[in-house]
Amino acid sequence: MIKNKFNMRAKVWLYPAQHAAWHFITLPKKQSGEITKRFGLLKRGWGSLPVVVTMGDTSWRTSIFPDKKQGAYLLPLKAEVRKKEKIKAGDMVLFSLEVRV
């Protein structure tokens, strides 16, 4: 059976936009490489992969997106999750990510 769940620690960062600010997490390169190797053929539009993320007491379905500049995947972080878990830009967070296969 292929391992599809990954535990990670990464920093939340802010991408400023004109009308709103977007919060992201860049997945570590090691895990990003493993995800690409195991699940790259399942990618959808813009190279995205469907995932379930658990951070603290909060779980949600979303997608991760490849960032070719960094050679890693980006995880968008919803405002609802940030509020529930009291997360802000610059915080280091622990989370698990499961690729939906």
mmCIF file of the C-alpha atoms, coordinates in Angstrom:
data_MODEL
# 
_entry.id   MODEL 
# 
loop_
_atom_site.group_PDB 
_atom_site.id 
_atom_site.type_symbol 
_atom_site.label_atom_id 
_atom_site.label_alt_id 
_atom_site.label_comp_id 
_atom_site.label_asym_id 
_atom_site.label_entity_id 
_atom_site.label_seq_id 
_atom_site.pdbx_PDB_ins_code 
_atom_site.Cartn_x 
_atom_site.Cartn_y 
_atom_site.Cartn_z 
_atom_site.occupancy 
_atom_site.B_iso_or_equiv 
_atom_site.pdbx_formal_charge 
_atom_site.auth_seq_id 
_atom_site.auth_comp_id 
_atom_site.auth_asym_id 
_atom_site.auth_atom_id 
_atom_site.pdbx_PDB_model_num 
ATOM 1   C CA . MET A 1 1   ? 0.000   0.000  0.000   1.00 0.00 ? 1   MET A CA 1 
ATOM 2   C CA . ILE A 1 2   ? 1.267   3.481  -0.870  1.00 0.00 ? 2   ILE A CA 1 
ATOM 3   C CA . LYS A 1 3   ? 1.766   5.864  2.045   1.00 0.00 ? 3   LYS A CA 1 
ATOM 4   C CA . ASN A 1 4   ? -0.491  8.846  1.471   1.00 0.00 ? 4   ASN A CA 1 
ATOM 5   C CA . LYS A 1 5   ? -0.339  10.578 4.889   1.00 0.00 ? 5   LYS A CA 1 
ATOM 6   C CA . PHE A 1 6   ? 2.471   12.941 5.834   1.00 0.00 ? 6   PHE A CA 1 
ATOM 7   C CA . ASN A 1 7   ? 3.208   14.758 9.107   1.00 0.00 ? 7   ASN A CA 1 
ATOM 8   C CA . MET A 1 8   ? 4.927   18.109 8.702   1.00 0.00 ? 8   MET A CA 1 
ATOM 9   C CA . ARG A 1 9   ? 6.081   21.290 10.374  1.00 0.00 ? 9   ARG A CA 1 
ATOM 10  C CA . ALA A 1 10  ? 6.245   24.493 8.355   1.00 0.00 ? 10  ALA A CA 1 
ATOM 11  C CA . LYS A 1 11  ? 5.911   28.270 8.557   1.00 0.00 ? 11  LYS A CA 1 
ATOM 12  C CA . VAL A 1 12  ? 2.802   30.244 7.584   1.00 0.00 ? 12  VAL A CA 1 
ATOM 13  C CA . TRP A 1 13  ? 3.500   33.117 5.209   1.00 0.00 ? 13  TRP A CA 1 
ATOM 14  C CA . LEU A 1 14  ? 1.469   35.934 3.748   1.00 0.00 ? 14  LEU A CA 1 
ATOM 15  C CA . TYR A 1 15  ? 1.004   36.771 0.079   1.00 0.00 ? 15  TYR A CA 1 
ATOM 16  C CA . PRO A 1 16  ? -0.330  40.317 -0.068  1.00 0.00 ? 16  PRO A CA 1 
ATOM 17  C CA . ALA A 1 17  ? -2.942  41.080 -2.683  1.00 0.00 ? 17  ALA A CA 1 
ATOM 18  C CA . GLN A 1 18  ? -4.746  44.292 -3.549  1.00 0.00 ? 18  GLN A CA 1 
ATOM 19  C CA . HIS A 1 19  ? -8.052  43.473 -1.835  1.00 0.00 ? 19  HIS A CA 1 
ATOM 20  C CA . ALA A 1 20  ? -7.122  40.622 0.501   1.00 0.00 ? 20  ALA A CA 1 
ATOM 21  C CA . ALA A 1 21  ? -4.147  38.820 1.967   1.00 0.00 ? 21  ALA A CA 1 
ATOM 22  C CA . TRP A 1 22  ? -3.645  35.130 1.273   1.00 0.00 ? 22  TRP A CA 1 
ATOM 23  C CA . HIS A 1 23  ? -1.965  32.859 3.813   1.00 0.00 ? 23  HIS A CA 1 
ATOM 24  C CA . PHE A 1 24  ? 0.031   29.849 2.633   1.00 0.00 ? 24  PHE A CA 1 
ATOM 25  C CA . ILE A 1 25  ? 2.299   27.129 3.896   1.00 0.00 ? 25  ILE A CA 1 
ATOM 26  C CA . THR A 1 26  ? 5.133   25.899 1.697   1.00 0.00 ? 26  THR A CA 1 
ATOM 27  C CA . LEU A 1 27  ? 5.444   22.161 2.238   1.00 0.00 ? 27  LEU A CA 1 
ATOM 28  C CA . PRO A 1 28  ? 8.971   20.951 3.009   1.00 0.00 ? 28  PRO A CA 1 
ATOM 29  C CA . LYS A 1 29  ? 10.892  19.975 -0.141  1.00 0.00 ? 29  LYS A CA 1 
ATOM 30  C CA . LYS A 1 30  ? 11.481  16.415 1.067   1.00 0.00 ? 30  LYS A CA 1 
ATOM 31  C CA . GLN A 1 31  ? 7.775   15.675 1.517   1.00 0.00 ? 31  GLN A CA 1 
ATOM 32  C CA . SER A 1 32  ? 6.901   17.613 -1.647  1.00 0.00 ? 32  SER A CA 1 
ATOM 33  C CA . GLY A 1 33  ? 9.276   15.360 -3.591  1.00 0.00 ? 33  GLY A CA 1 
ATOM 34  C CA . GLU A 1 34  ? 7.739   12.230 -2.077  1.00 0.00 ? 34  GLU A CA 1 
ATOM 35  C CA . ILE A 1 35  ? 4.230   13.464 -2.908  1.00 0.00 ? 35  ILE A CA 1 
ATOM 36  C CA . THR A 1 36  ? 5.223   14.218 -6.518  1.00 0.00 ? 36  THR A CA 1 
ATOM 37  C CA . LYS A 1 37  ? 6.902   10.831 -6.900  1.00 0.00 ? 37  LYS A CA 1 
ATOM 38  C CA . ARG A 1 38  ? 3.940   8.889  -5.508  1.00 0.00 ? 38  ARG A CA 1 
ATOM 39  C CA . PHE A 1 39  ? 0.973   10.949 -6.695  1.00 0.00 ? 39  PHE A CA 1 
ATOM 40  C CA . GLY A 1 40  ? 2.166   13.212 -9.523  1.00 0.00 ? 40  GLY A CA 1 
ATOM 41  C CA . LEU A 1 41  ? 0.143   11.276 -12.096 1.00 0.00 ? 41  LEU A CA 1 
ATOM 42  C CA . LEU A 1 42  ? -3.067  12.131 -10.204 1.00 0.00 ? 42  LEU A CA 1 
ATOM 43  C CA . LYS A 1 43  ? -2.628  15.886 -10.558 1.00 0.00 ? 43  LYS A CA 1 
ATOM 44  C CA . ARG A 1 44  ? -5.550  18.037 -11.650 1.00 0.00 ? 44  ARG A CA 1 
ATOM 45  C CA . GLY A 1 45  ? -5.817  21.565 -13.045 1.00 0.00 ? 45  GLY A CA 1 
ATOM 46  C CA . TRP A 1 46  ? -2.761  23.772 -12.345 1.00 0.00 ? 46  TRP A CA 1 
ATOM 47  C CA . GLY A 1 47  ? -1.006  20.619 -11.116 1.00 0.00 ? 47  GLY A CA 1 
ATOM 48  C CA . SER A 1 48  ? -3.113  20.502 -7.961  1.00 0.00 ? 48  SER A CA 1 
ATOM 49  C CA . LEU A 1 49  ? -3.627  17.439 -5.781  1.00 0.00 ? 49  LEU A CA 1 
ATOM 50  C CA . PRO A 1 50  ? -6.671  16.924 -3.529  1.00 0.00 ? 50  PRO A CA 1 
ATOM 51  C CA . VAL A 1 51  ? -5.795  16.538 0.164   1.00 0.00 ? 51  VAL A CA 1 
ATOM 52  C CA . VAL A 1 52  ? -7.261  16.390 3.657   1.00 0.00 ? 52  VAL A CA 1 
ATOM 53  C CA . VAL A 1 53  ? -5.355  18.505 6.170   1.00 0.00 ? 53  VAL A CA 1 
ATOM 54  C CA . THR A 1 54  ? -5.513  18.259 9.960   1.00 0.00 ? 54  THR A CA 1 
ATOM 55  C CA . MET A 1 55  ? -4.102  21.101 12.013  1.00 0.00 ? 55  MET A CA 1 
ATOM 56  C CA . GLY A 1 56  ? -4.773  21.025 15.730  1.00 0.00 ? 56  GLY A CA 1 
ATOM 57  C CA . ASP A 1 57  ? -8.461  20.175 16.184  1.00 0.00 ? 57  ASP A CA 1 
ATOM 58  C CA . THR A 1 58  ? -9.404  21.246 12.652  1.00 0.00 ? 58  THR A CA 1 
ATOM 59  C CA . SER A 1 59  ? -9.601  19.056 9.530   1.00 0.00 ? 59  SER A CA 1 
ATOM 60  C CA . TRP A 1 60  ? -10.620 20.191 6.063   1.00 0.00 ? 60  TRP A CA 1 
ATOM 61  C CA . ARG A 1 61  ? -10.497 19.219 2.393   1.00 0.00 ? 61  ARG A CA 1 
ATOM 62  C CA . THR A 1 62  ? -8.494  21.389 0.047   1.00 0.00 ? 62  THR A CA 1 
ATOM 63  C CA . SER A 1 63  ? -5.827  21.095 -2.641  1.00 0.00 ? 63  SER A CA 1 
ATOM 64  C CA . ILE A 1 64  ? -2.093  21.686 -2.748  1.00 0.00 ? 64  ILE A CA 1 
ATOM 65  C CA . PHE A 1 65  ? -0.476  23.436 -5.710  1.00 0.00 ? 65  PHE A CA 1 
ATOM 66  C CA . PRO A 1 66  ? 3.047   23.070 -7.105  1.00 0.00 ? 66  PRO A CA 1 
ATOM 67  C CA . ASP A 1 67  ? 5.389   26.048 -6.913  1.00 0.00 ? 67  ASP A CA 1 
ATOM 68  C CA . LYS A 1 68  ? 8.079   25.471 -9.516  1.00 0.00 ? 68  LYS A CA 1 
ATOM 69  C CA . LYS A 1 69  ? 10.261  28.315 -8.184  1.00 0.00 ? 69  LYS A CA 1 
ATOM 70  C CA . GLN A 1 70  ? 10.551  26.686 -4.759  1.00 0.00 ? 70  GLN A CA 1 
ATOM 71  C CA . GLY A 1 71  ? 10.312  23.077 -5.927  1.00 0.00 ? 71  GLY A CA 1 
ATOM 72  C CA . ALA A 1 72  ? 7.588   22.427 -3.367  1.00 0.00 ? 72  ALA A CA 1 
ATOM 73  C CA . TYR A 1 73  ? 3.834   22.392 -2.944  1.00 0.00 ? 73  TYR A CA 1 
ATOM 74  C CA . LEU A 1 74  ? 1.826   25.291 -1.543  1.00 0.00 ? 74  LEU A CA 1 
ATOM 75  C CA . LEU A 1 75  ? -1.028  24.775 0.899   1.00 0.00 ? 75  LEU A CA 1 
ATOM 76  C CA . PRO A 1 76  ? -3.540  27.645 1.034   1.00 0.00 ? 76  PRO A CA 1 
ATOM 77  C CA . LEU A 1 77  ? -4.679  28.288 4.596   1.00 0.00 ? 77  LEU A CA 1 
ATOM 78  C CA . LYS A 1 78  ? -8.341  29.297 4.993   1.00 0.00 ? 78  LYS A CA 1 
ATOM 79  C CA . ALA A 1 79  ? -9.301  32.201 7.258   1.00 0.00 ? 79  ALA A CA 1 
ATOM 80  C CA . GLU A 1 80  ? -11.736 29.913 9.093   1.00 0.00 ? 80  GLU A CA 1 
ATOM 81  C CA . VAL A 1 81  ? -8.912  27.518 10.002  1.00 0.00 ? 81  VAL A CA 1 
ATOM 82  C CA . ARG A 1 82  ? -6.569  30.347 11.021  1.00 0.00 ? 82  ARG A CA 1 
ATOM 83  C CA . LYS A 1 83  ? -9.226  31.769 13.346  1.00 0.00 ? 83  LYS A CA 1 
ATOM 84  C CA . LYS A 1 84  ? -10.123 28.411 14.929  1.00 0.00 ? 84  LYS A CA 1 
ATOM 85  C CA . GLU A 1 85  ? -6.479  27.478 15.500  1.00 0.00 ? 85  GLU A CA 1 
ATOM 86  C CA . LYS A 1 86  ? -5.277  31.037 16.308  1.00 0.00 ? 86  LYS A CA 1 
ATOM 87  C CA . ILE A 1 87  ? -2.676  31.002 13.530  1.00 0.00 ? 87  ILE A CA 1 
ATOM 88  C CA . LYS A 1 88  ? -1.028  34.047 11.984  1.00 0.00 ? 88  LYS A CA 1 
ATOM 89  C CA . ALA A 1 89  ? 1.675   34.727 9.406   1.00 0.00 ? 89  ALA A CA 1 
ATOM 90  C CA . GLY A 1 90  ? 5.102   33.782 10.746  1.00 0.00 ? 90  GLY A CA 1 
ATOM 91  C CA . ASP A 1 91  ? 3.819   30.958 12.968  1.00 0.00 ? 91  ASP A CA 1 
ATOM 92  C CA . MET A 1 92  ? 5.392   27.509 12.740  1.00 0.00 ? 92  MET A CA 1 
ATOM 93  C CA . VAL A 1 93  ? 2.610   24.926 12.609  1.00 0.00 ? 93  VAL A CA 1 
ATOM 94  C CA . LEU A 1 94  ? 2.386   21.157 12.888  1.00 0.00 ? 94  LEU A CA 1 
ATOM 95  C CA . PHE A 1 95  ? -0.081  19.420 10.605  1.00 0.00 ? 95  PHE A CA 1 
ATOM 96  C CA . SER A 1 96  ? -0.850  16.204 8.806   1.00 0.00 ? 96  SER A CA 1 
ATOM 97  C CA . LEU A 1 97  ? -1.701  16.055 5.138   1.00 0.00 ? 97  LEU A CA 1 
ATOM 98  C CA . GLU A 1 98  ? -3.347  13.098 3.441   1.00 0.00 ? 98  GLU A CA 1 
ATOM 99  C CA . VAL A 1 99  ? -3.436  12.898 -0.358  1.00 0.00 ? 99  VAL A CA 1 
ATOM 100 C CA . ARG A 1 100 ? -6.929  11.820 -1.412  1.00 0.00 ? 100 ARG A CA 1 
ATOM 101 C CA . VAL A 1 101 ? -6.583  8.846  -3.738  1.00 0.00 ? 101 VAL A CA 1 
# 
